[in-house]
Amino acid sequence: ITGVLDETTTKVAVNCFPNPFTNNISVQLTEPLLSGSRVEVVNSIGQKVYESVTSYPTEGAVEMDLENLRSGSYIIRISSGKKTGGCKIMKK
């Protein structure tokens, strides 16, 4: 067994654009992020390369400046209360 499924967690639809991106990317959310929500970016080997925690509720889109990342594939992971979401992104 590698983990336990938490049936109280639900998925949130996330749309990331533009994708591929150069420096900035928008993360469009179908539901608002709660205060204390976590937005992470991990690289292709699972290392966290970016993390942000919201200090207030956020609706619509989250703008991210990822200029310092190298070109390559990444995954954005979002957790807000009992809800999670994410998308694969590519930096030019």
N, C-alpha and C positions, 0 to 999 in steps of 0.2 A: 504494500500500500504506500503510495507516494503522497497522499493528501486526503482530506475529508471534504466532501462537497457540502458547502453551506447553502442549504436550500432557501435561506432568507435573503440571499444576494440576488439582485436582478441586474440585467444588462441594460445599458443606456446606449442608444444609437449615437455615434460620433462621426462627423465628416470633417476631414482635414484637407485644406486647400490653401494655395495651389500645391499640387503634388505631382511631380517633384517640385521642390522649392529651392530658393537660393539662400536667403537669410531669415526671412520672416514667414511664419505660417499661422493660419487661423484655424482654430478648432471649433467647429460649429456643434452645438449641443442641442439635443431634443428636449432636455429638461434642465432646470437651473442647478448650478453647483451650490451646495451648502457652504456656509462659513467653515473653514477647516478642511475643505476638500483638497486632495493631493493630485497634482499633475506631474507625471514623471516621463522622462524620455530615456529609453535604454538602447544600447547599441546591439549589434548582431551577435555579440557574445554574452549579452545579459548584464553588462555593466551600466549602472545608472550614470548618465552624463548630464542630466538636468533634472531639477526638482523645484516645484513651487507649491506653496500651500496658500490657499485663498484666505484672506482675513475678513472677507465679507461675502454675502451671497452674490453669485454671478449668473446672469442670464444671457442667452444668445451665443456669442462667440468669445473665445479666449484668444488673444493675440500673443504669440510667442516669438521672441527674438532668439534665434538659434544660430546666429552668425558665427559663433566660436566653434561649432561642430565641424568636423571634417566631412568631406563628401562620402556618402554611403547610405546604407539602410538603417532605419531606426524604428522603434515602436513607441507610440505615445500611449501611456496608461493613465486612466483617470479613475479615482475612487472618491465617491461622495456619499457619505453615510453607508447605507447597505447597497448602493448602486455602483457598478463598475462599467467601464467602456474603454475603447481604445481603437487605434488604427495604425497601419503600417505607413511609414513615410520614407521618402528618398530625398536626400540633399544632393544637389548638383555640385 
